[in-house]
Amino acid sequence: MASFIIEGGHELQGEITPQGAKNEALQVICATLLTSEPVRIKNIPEILDVNNLIRLLIDMGVKVTHNGRGDATFQANELNLEFMKSDEYLERCTRLRGSVLMTGPLLARYGRATVPKPGGDKIGRRRLDTHFFGFMKLGAVSSYNPIDSIYEIKAEREHLKGNYILLDEASVTGTANIIMAAVLAEGETTIYNAACEPYVQQLCKMLVRMGADIKGIGSNLLTINGVMRLGGTEHTVLPDMIEIGSFIGIAAMVGNGITIKNVSYENLGIIPYAFKRLGIKMEHRGDDIYIPKQDEYEIESFIDGSFMTLADSPWPGLTPDLLSVLIVVASQAKGSVLFHQKMFESRLFFVDKLIDMGAQIILCDPHRAVVVGHNKQLQLRARRMVSPDIRAGIALLIAALSADGISRIDNVEQIDRGYQEIEQRLNALGARISRQR
């Protein structure tokens, strides 16, 4: 298990470019299973989750050609279907949350899929009901073995059949999975209450270039007319909006003028506004964001003067993946704010570590926390901590960068799952982070 040793209190300055989006990369890489023709994907983040998925595809028989850094061509023309029944395949899937995104393509193309209960962040129960509800509406049947935690799903007939699907929640991975199953189904599929995040839009646009017929892209009502086959294409992954938000948080806490390059600003949605509500000043320059040094920043109140609340919600609302970073930033603001994490019941438990560092936070229940800011008058204290998940891990790293003294964060493989070479990139701005194994 690797650790970060962080010497806090150093100001960061300069330019940094975000990596490709992790969540989009997982979706579009799995979508290459829908065709036997080559699909080239650029701006792939070289992070643990994505690298593990690519290695799994290679062992499944997908031919992967590396054209350069973050640039690969995938061709799934000779899959080893027997490997997908092996204990090794199932065990590796349990350690990779993104593996669930292979279900839709495999079901659409081969009529069956075996899905072990996927792993990932320990942030509370993450059900798959939405995925399987959609598959069953398309004519699949599923079974679950509670002893081995394995789902078996297969089509009742040769091809899936289009249908009207009203999702019980706007699940991003659920929507993506159902879209990938529906593009090869017979007839028309309507998906209502679909997730419409930019990454889902990107997946749809890529599938359209491959020959899919999808209407309503960018809305929560998608209409898909199934086709017989899909072809190859090229696709470029968007910059990672969560990493961009993390860099805004770093710039607010310890920055002395940081420019975040090539952010695809039109795809950031409400993210810049959420930080501005905490009082963070920033400038939109072309496709870059410049965050000047924040000597202080003050949390806004609502128009009627009432207490500010920030809550996650489906796109175009605030992504839950950034609440951990926003909580850390609020700890040094002037004023108070209530954070409401609606989606995952265990995601806020990491605030105990911030409280140990001196942050004034009241954890009301598993979903709500009140932060009373220090107004940068009281520096956080260095501590030894363990990263419980990707987003809490980066939040703790931001706290450690601003803390007085030397902090240690263990289990940084969790951070590696979502952030590419994060210590080298931050050290180039003036941070002092070393990795120990």
PAZA-833688 format. One record per residue (C-alpha): residue in three letters; x, y, z. Coordinates in nm, 3 decimals, decimal comma. Last residue first. Layout:
BEGIN
   residu        xx        yy        zz
      ALA         X         Y         Z
...
This chain:
BEGIN
   residu        xx        yy        zz
      ARG     0,567     0,228    -0,088
      GLN     0,637     0,596    -0,032
      ARG     0,533     0,880    -0,261
      SER     0,652     1,236    -0,215
      ILE     0,452     1,556    -0,220
      ARG     0,597     1,907    -0,194
      ALA     0,374     2,137    -0,398
      GLY     0,527     2,407    -0,618
      LEU     0,326     2,389    -0,941
      ALA     0,540     2,108    -1,084
      ASN     0,483     1,927    -0,753
      LEU     0,112     1,927    -0,837
      ARG     0,168     1,744    -1,166
      GLN     0,416     1,499    -1,018
      GLU     0,187     1,421    -0,722
      ILE    -0,121     1,369    -0,939
      GLU     0,032     1,122    -1,180
      GLN    -0,317     1,061    -1,328
      TYR    -0,607     1,103    -1,086
      GLY    -0,902     0,863    -1,063
      ARG    -0,779     0,521    -0,957
      ASP    -0,453     0,677    -0,837
      ILE    -0,648     0,841    -0,553
      GLN    -0,758     0,498    -0,426
      GLU    -0,403     0,373    -0,473
      VAL    -0,328     0,642    -0,215
      ASN    -0,390     0,385     0,060
      ASP    -0,211     0,598     0,320
      ILE    -0,208     0,977     0,346
      ARG     0,074     1,129     0,553
      SER     0,085     1,487     0,668
      ILE     0,384     1,712     0,737
      GLY     0,332     2,045     0,909
      ASP     0,072     2,322     0,903
      ALA    -0,204     2,220     0,664
      SER    -0,291     2,366     0,323
      LEU    -0,146     2,082     0,116
      ALA    -0,287     1,833     0,367
      ALA    -0,641     1,965     0,314
      ILE    -0,602     1,933    -0,063
      LEU    -0,474     1,576    -0,019
      LEU    -0,770     1,499     0,208
      ALA    -1,008     1,620    -0,064
      ILE    -0,821     1,410    -0,323
      GLY    -0,871     1,101    -0,109
      ALA    -1,235     1,180    -0,033
      ARG    -1,290     1,180    -0,409
      ILE    -1,111     0,854    -0,485
      ASP    -1,224     0,651    -0,183
      PRO    -1,131     0,573     0,179
      SER    -0,791     0,752     0,178
      VAL    -0,618     0,684     0,509
      MET    -0,488     0,965     0,732
      ARG    -0,182     1,079     0,928
      ARG    -0,224     1,439     1,037
      ALA    -0,108     1,795     0,969
      ARG    -0,310     2,069     1,136
      LEU    -0,544     2,305     0,949
      GLN    -0,456     2,673     0,959
      LEU    -0,677     2,909     1,159
      GLN    -0,752     3,258     1,028
      LYS    -0,822     3,141     0,672
      ASN    -1,188     3,248     0,716
      HIS    -1,216     2,949     0,953
      GLY    -1,537     2,826     0,793
      VAL    -1,828     2,662     0,976
      VAL    -1,919     2,351     0,778
      VAL    -2,252     2,176     0,835
      ALA    -2,274     1,815     0,720
      ARG    -2,564     1,613     0,580
      HIS    -2,613     1,263     0,433
      PRO    -2,482     1,019     0,693
      ASP    -2,624     1,236     0,974
      CYS    -2,555     1,583     1,119
      LEU    -2,180     1,571     1,072
      ILE    -2,081     1,903     1,228
      ILE    -1,766     2,052     1,079
      GLN    -1,519     2,302     1,222
      ALA    -1,192     2,191     1,065
      GLY    -0,905     2,131     1,308
      MET    -0,715     1,846     1,140
      ASP    -0,910     1,591     1,347
      ILE    -1,229     1,750     1,209
      LEU    -1,092     1,693     0,859
      LYS    -1,041     1,325     0,938
      ASP    -1,395     1,297     1,073
      VAL    -1,507     1,453     0,744
      PHE    -1,436     1,117     0,574
      PHE    -1,781     0,993     0,683
      LEU    -1,944     1,209     0,418
      ARG    -1,958     0,942     0,147
      SER    -2,130     0,673     0,348
      GLU    -2,498     0,720     0,256
      PHE    -2,446     0,780    -0,113
      MET    -2,688     0,979    -0,333
      LYS    -2,823     1,267    -0,129
      GLN    -2,512     1,444    -0,006
      HIS    -2,646     1,762     0,156
      PHE    -2,383     2,021     0,246
      LEU    -2,485     2,300     0,483
      VAL    -2,281     2,620     0,467
      SER    -2,122     2,862     0,712
      GLY    -1,935     3,189     0,682
      LYS    -1,587     3,304     0,585
      ALA    -1,417     3,024     0,395
      GLN    -1,138     2,794     0,515
      SER    -1,353     2,485     0,583
      ALA    -1,559     2,567     0,274
      VAL    -1,273     2,452     0,049
      VAL    -1,262     2,116     0,227
      ILE    -1,638     2,072     0,190
      LEU    -1,624     2,170    -0,178
      VAL    -1,366     1,897    -0,244
      SER    -1,584     1,627    -0,083
      LEU    -1,893     1,759    -0,265
      LEU    -1,725     1,722    -0,604
      ASP    -1,823     1,363    -0,691
      PRO    -2,187     1,435    -0,605
      THR    -2,223     1,628    -0,933
      LEU    -2,411     1,956    -0,899
      GLY    -2,725     1,984    -1,112
      PRO    -2,729     1,968    -1,491
      TRP    -2,710     1,677    -1,432
      PRO    -2,860     1,478    -1,145
      SER    -2,845     1,631    -0,796
      ASP    -2,590     1,711    -0,528
      ALA    -2,668     1,964    -0,256
      LEU    -2,521     2,296    -0,148
      THR    -2,711     2,487     0,120
      MET    -2,655     2,853     0,211
      PHE    -2,840     2,978     0,520
      SER    -3,114     3,233     0,453
      GLY    -3,063     3,594     0,349
      ASP    -3,366     3,608     0,119
      ILE    -3,140     3,596    -0,187
      PHE    -2,956     3,289    -0,055
      SER    -2,639     3,354     0,139
      GLU    -2,293     3,356    -0,015
      ILE    -1,985     3,203     0,144
      GLU    -1,697     3,449     0,180
      TYR    -1,347     3,418     0,038
      GLU    -1,014     3,527     0,179
      ASP    -0,662     3,589     0,055
      GLN    -0,767     3,397    -0,255
      LYS    -0,476     3,401    -0,501
      PRO    -0,606     3,424    -0,856
      ILE    -0,795     3,140    -1,024
      TYR    -0,765     3,141    -1,403
      ILE    -0,995     2,912    -1,604
      ASP    -0,908     2,825    -1,963
      ASP    -1,121     2,779    -2,277
      GLY    -1,104     3,149    -2,364
      ARG    -1,026     3,311    -2,030
      HIS    -1,297     3,248    -1,768
      GLU    -1,181     3,425    -1,453
      MET    -1,210     3,302    -1,097
      LYS    -1,302     3,430    -0,752
      ILE    -1,407     3,173    -0,493
      GLY    -1,682     3,304    -0,263
      LEU    -1,837     2,970    -0,166
      ARG    -2,114     3,045    -0,415
      LYS    -1,838     3,098    -0,673
      PHE    -1,734     2,737    -0,618
      ALA    -2,083     2,615    -0,706
      TYR    -2,096     2,853    -1,005
      PRO    -1,780     2,698    -1,155
      ILE    -1,941     2,350    -1,130
      ILE    -2,287     2,439    -1,267
      GLY    -2,226     2,307    -1,618
      LEU    -1,865     2,216    -1,689
      ASN    -1,934     2,116    -2,051
      GLU    -1,930     2,470    -2,193
      TYR    -1,592     2,525    -2,027
      SER    -1,411     2,256    -2,224
      VAL    -1,130     2,283    -1,963
      ASN    -0,837     2,355    -2,195
      LYS    -0,594     2,487    -1,933
      ILE    -0,639     2,540    -1,559
      THR    -0,447     2,857    -1,470
      ILE    -0,322     2,899    -1,113
      GLY    -0,238     3,225    -0,933
      ASN    -0,098     3,197    -0,583
      GLY    -0,292     2,884    -0,495
      VAL    -0,315     2,714    -0,157
      MET    -0,686     2,680    -0,071
      ALA    -0,862     2,837    -0,369
      ALA    -0,616     2,696    -0,623
      ILE    -0,652     2,347    -0,473
      GLY    -1,031     2,369    -0,491
      ILE    -1,021     2,489    -0,853
      PHE    -0,787     2,195    -0,923
      SER    -1,041     1,953    -0,774
      GLY    -1,316     2,106    -0,989
      ILE    -1,103     2,049    -1,299
      GLU    -1,037     1,692    -1,182
      ILE    -1,410     1,637    -1,150
      MET    -1,475     1,790    -1,495
      ASP    -1,232     1,546    -1,660
      PRO    -1,134     1,677    -2,003
      LEU    -1,349     1,530    -2,282
      VAL    -1,251     1,203    -2,452
      THR    -1,171     1,212    -2,825
      HIS    -1,337     0,959    -3,056
      GLU    -1,250     0,785    -3,382
      THR    -1,488     0,545    -3,558
      GLY    -1,557     0,180    -3,639
      GLY    -1,881     0,019    -3,750
      LEU    -2,208    -0,083    -3,587
      ARG    -2,446    -0,360    -3,685
      MET    -2,813    -0,446    -3,735
      VAL    -2,953    -0,111    -3,619
      GLY    -3,187    -0,025    -3,332
      ASN    -3,386     0,297    -3,333
      ILE    -3,305     0,486    -3,014
      THR    -3,516     0,766    -2,870
      LEU    -3,370     0,944    -2,569
      LEU    -3,564     1,161    -2,323
      ASN    -3,351     1,315    -2,046
      SER    -3,196     1,562    -2,288
      GLY    -2,841     1,604    -2,421
      ILE    -2,894     1,361    -2,710
      GLY    -3,264     1,354    -2,802
      LYS    -3,226     1,118    -3,098
      ILE    -3,007     0,809    -3,134
      ASP    -2,963     0,603    -3,453
      ALA    -2,636     0,410    -3,426
      GLY    -2,389     0,401    -3,717
      MET    -2,049     0,421    -3,547
      ARG    -2,066     0,801    -3,566
      VAL    -2,396     0,774    -3,378
      LEU    -2,226     0,557    -3,115
      MET    -1,960     0,825    -3,061
      LYS    -2,225     1,095    -3,023
      CYS    -2,416     0,880    -2,774
      LEU    -2,104     0,816    -2,564
      GLN    -2,022     1,188    -2,565
      GLN    -2,375     1,274    -2,452
      VAL    -2,340     1,024    -2,168
      TYR    -2,014     1,196    -2,073
      PRO    -2,177     1,540    -2,097
      GLU    -2,430     1,426    -1,833
      CYS    -2,782     1,353    -1,964
      ALA    -2,900     1,074    -1,734
      ALA    -3,219     0,925    -1,878
      ASN    -3,550     1,004    -1,711
      TYR    -3,718     0,853    -2,018
      ILE    -3,548     0,596    -2,243
      THR    -3,742     0,518    -2,561
      THR    -3,639     0,212    -2,759
      GLU    -3,749     0,158    -3,119
      GLY    -3,718    -0,161    -3,321
      GLU    -3,488    -0,461    -3,284
      ALA    -3,201    -0,410    -3,039
      LEU    -2,848    -0,319    -3,152
      VAL    -2,849     0,040    -3,017
      ALA    -3,057    -0,072    -2,716
      ALA    -2,784    -0,256    -2,524
      MET    -2,540     0,034    -2,544
      ILE    -2,813     0,278    -2,442
      ILE    -2,907     0,055    -2,146
      ASN    -2,548     0,051    -2,019
      ALA    -2,505     0,426    -2,058
      THR    -2,831     0,498    -1,875
      GLY    -2,738     0,264    -1,589
      THR    -2,387     0,411    -1,571
      VAL    -2,530     0,762    -1,539
      SER    -2,828     0,670    -1,320
      ALA    -3,124     0,907    -1,365
      GLU    -3,338     0,709    -1,122
      ASP    -3,648     0,491    -1,157
      LEU    -3,591     0,478    -1,532
      LEU    -3,894     0,488    -1,761
      ILE    -3,826     0,246    -2,047
      TYR    -4,043     0,216    -2,360
      ASN    -3,934    -0,087    -2,561
      GLY    -3,690    -0,214    -2,824
      LYS    -3,637    -0,588    -2,864
      LEU    -3,317    -0,775    -2,781
      HIS    -3,208    -1,019    -3,047
      GLU    -3,200    -1,399    -3,067
      ARG    -3,472    -1,441    -2,803
      GLU    -3,485    -1,450    -2,423
      ALA    -3,167    -1,241    -2,398
      LYS    -2,933    -1,332    -2,115
      ILE    -2,832    -1,212    -1,770
      GLU    -2,646    -1,389    -1,493
      TYR    -2,561    -1,185    -1,183
      ILE    -2,293    -1,306    -0,943
      SER    -2,266    -1,234    -0,570
      ASP    -2,114    -1,583    -0,514
      ILE    -2,360    -1,683    -0,240
      PRO    -2,629    -1,435    -0,346
      ASN    -2,659    -1,591    -0,695
      TYR    -2,866    -1,346    -0,898
      SER    -3,079    -1,416    -1,203
      SER    -3,161    -1,212    -1,509
      VAL    -3,393    -1,224    -1,807
      ALA    -3,354    -1,007    -2,116
      GLY    -3,629    -0,868    -2,339
      LEU    -3,547    -0,499    -2,368
      LYS    -3,756    -0,420    -2,057
      MET    -3,539    -0,679    -1,879
      PHE    -3,223    -0,491    -1,976
      GLY    -3,365    -0,164    -1,844
      PHE    -3,462    -0,316    -1,510
      PHE    -3,118    -0,476    -1,495
      HIS    -2,934    -0,146    -1,521
      THR    -3,168     0,039    -1,284
      ASP    -3,140    -0,236    -1,023
      LEU    -2,761    -0,216    -1,008
      ARG    -2,736    -0,086    -0,653
      ARG    -2,454     0,117    -0,507
      ARG    -2,467     0,076    -0,129
      GLY    -2,231     0,307     0,056
      ILE    -1,921     0,505    -0,026
      LYS    -1,659     0,231    -0,038
      ASP    -1,532     0,317    -0,385
      GLY    -1,506     0,048    -0,651
      GLY    -1,616    -0,314    -0,668
      PRO    -1,864    -0,480    -0,901
      LYS    -2,106    -0,759    -0,806
      PRO    -2,008    -1,023    -1,057
      VAL    -2,170    -0,986    -1,400
      THR    -2,206    -1,270    -1,646
      ALA    -2,335    -1,162    -1,987
      ARG    -2,565    -1,297    -2,255
      GLY    -2,707    -1,230    -2,601
      TYR    -2,374    -1,197    -2,781
      ARG    -2,389    -0,847    -2,930
      ALA    -2,653    -0,671    -2,723
      LEU    -2,580    -0,859    -2,399
      LEU    -2,206    -0,808    -2,438
      PRO    -2,251    -0,434    -2,510
      GLY    -2,490    -0,380    -2,218
      THR    -2,287    -0,581    -1,966
      MET    -1,948    -0,425    -2,037
      LEU    -2,043    -0,120    -1,831
      VAL    -2,043    -0,336    -1,515
      SER    -1,663    -0,355    -1,550
      GLY    -1,641     0,010    -1,450
      ARG    -1,662    -0,081    -1,080
      LEU    -1,337    -0,277    -1,100
      ARG    -1,231    -0,513    -0,820
      THR    -1,525    -0,753    -0,866
      CYS    -1,446    -0,765    -1,237
      ARG    -1,104    -0,910    -1,162
      GLU    -1,255    -1,197    -0,964
      LEU    -1,507    -1,278    -1,238
      TYR    -1,243    -1,290    -1,509
      GLU    -1,010    -1,505    -1,298
      ASP    -1,294    -1,743    -1,204
      SER    -1,356    -1,811    -1,571
      LYS    -1,683    -1,763    -1,759
      MET    -1,560    -1,457    -1,950
      PHE    -1,254    -1,656    -2,055
      GLU    -1,486    -1,889    -2,247
      LEU    -1,617    -1,600    -2,459
      ASN    -1,271    -1,526    -2,594
      LEU    -1,351    -1,232    -2,820
      GLU    -1,225    -1,224    -3,178
      ASN    -1,339    -0,904    -3,354
      ALA    -1,317    -0,665    -3,059
      GLN    -1,081    -0,407    -3,209
      PHE    -0,955    -0,122    -2,990
      THR    -0,723     0,159    -3,102
      ALA    -0,534     0,359    -2,840
      ASP    -0,427     0,718    -2,764
      GLY    -0,353     0,838    -2,409
      ARG     0,020     0,845    -2,479
      GLY     0,078     0,712    -2,827
      ASN    -0,076     0,478    -3,082
      HIS    -0,126     0,189    -2,839
      THR    -0,292    -0,096    -3,029
      VAL    -0,547    -0,302    -2,836
      LYS    -0,684    -0,626    -2,981
      VAL    -0,976    -0,742    -2,767
      GLY    -0,943    -1,108    -2,671
      MET    -1,093    -1,110    -2,322
      ASP    -0,740    -1,078    -2,181
      ILE    -0,704    -0,753    -2,376
      LEU    -1,037    -0,631    -2,242
      LEU    -0,921    -0,695    -1,884
      ARG    -0,597    -0,504    -1,946
      ILE    -0,801    -0,211    -2,080
      LEU    -1,027    -0,214    -1,774
      ASN    -0,728    -0,221    -1,538
      ASN    -0,571     0,075    -1,721
      VAL    -0,896     0,272    -1,690
      ASP    -0,931     0,208    -1,317
      LEU    -0,561     0,275    -1,245
      ILE    -0,518     0,597    -1,436
      GLU    -0,371     0,674    -1,776
      PRO    -0,651     0,906    -1,888
      ILE    -0,756     0,837    -2,248
      ASN    -0,719     1,155    -2,456
      LYS    -0,783     0,967    -2,782
      ILE    -0,999     0,667    -2,870
      ARG    -0,966     0,471    -3,195
      VAL    -1,234     0,213    -3,277
      PRO    -1,142    -0,076    -3,507
      GLU    -1,426    -0,294    -3,647
      SER    -1,581    -0,596    -3,476
      THR    -1,840    -0,374    -3,311
      LEU    -2,028    -0,342    -2,982
      LEU    -1,725    -0,425    -2,765
      THR    -1,585    -0,078    -2,845
      ALA    -1,864     0,055    -2,620
      CYS    -1,666    -0,061    -2,316
      ILE    -1,394     0,189    -2,406
      VAL    -1,659     0,459    -2,452
      GLN    -1,806     0,409    -2,106
      LEU    -1,484     0,377    -1,904
      ALA    -1,337     0,679    -2,083
      GLU    -1,641     0,892    -2,006
      ASN    -1,615     0,824    -1,634
      LYS    -1,240     0,888    -1,625
      ALA    -1,248     1,216    -1,815
      GLY    -0,924     1,291    -1,997
      GLN    -0,659     1,463    -1,788
      PRO    -0,673     1,827    -1,684
      THR    -0,398     2,070    -1,785
      ILE    -0,204     2,268    -1,523
      GLU    -0,053     2,615    -1,535
      GLY     0,147     2,807    -1,274
      GLN     0,148     2,869    -0,899
      LEU     0,115     2,669    -0,580
      GLU     0,177     2,813    -0,234
      HIS     0,347     2,592     0,023
      GLY     0,190     2,536     0,366
      GLY     0,190     2,160     0,379
      GLU     0,467     1,905     0,342
      ILE     0,286     1,601     0,209
      ILE     0,401     1,239     0,241
      PHE     0,180     1,029     0,015
      SER     0,140     0,659     0,084
      ALA     0,149     0,333    -0,112
      MET     0,000     0,000     0,000
